[in-house]
Amino acid sequence: MDINDKSVLEMLNKLIASNRLNKTQILQMVNLVSISKDFNDLKENLKWEGSKSFHQNI
């Protein structure tokens, strides 16, 4: 996904707000966006990275 795409940024902002992510979680998510094909792939990548808060909330 393209981090500069407006729809991607909106989706990330909603995810950050709805899950009240901390700085570390936000940075991890931003780093994984560029290697993810879509939102579902991003969720799988986050789970793979082992972030328990993402796993529980997404």
N, C-alpha and C positions, 0 to 999 in steps of 0.2 A: 504494500500500500504506500501511497505517496503522502508523507507527513505534511506536505505543503498544500494538499488538496483540501478545499474548504469543507467538504462533507466528511472527510476523515477527521479533521480537527474538531468538527462539531460532535462527532461520535465519541472521540476521546474525551472531550470536555464533559459530555453527559456521563460517561463512564467514571470519570474522576469525581464528579459531583455526587452521583448516586451512590458510589461506594466509599466516599470520603477517604480517598487515597492519600497516603503520606508522600513526602518528597522522594523517598527511595522507591516506592511503588510506581510513582509517576515516571521517574527516570528509567526504570526497568521497562515499563510499558512503551515509552517513546523509543527506546533502543530496539525493541522487538517489532515495532510497526513496520520498519523498512524491510524486514525479511518475511513479513506475513503477507499472504495473498489476499485475505479478506478478514472480516471480523471473527469468524469462527476459527480461522487459522491463528489469529492473534490470541484468542482464548486458549487454544491448545498449546501454543508456544509459551504462554504465561504459566500454564499448568506444568509444562515440561521443565521450566526453569525452577519450579518448586516453591513459588510464592503461595503460601497457605491462604493469605487474605484474598488473593485473586481466586483461588480455587473455591473458596467458600462463598464468595460474593458474586461471581460472574456466572 
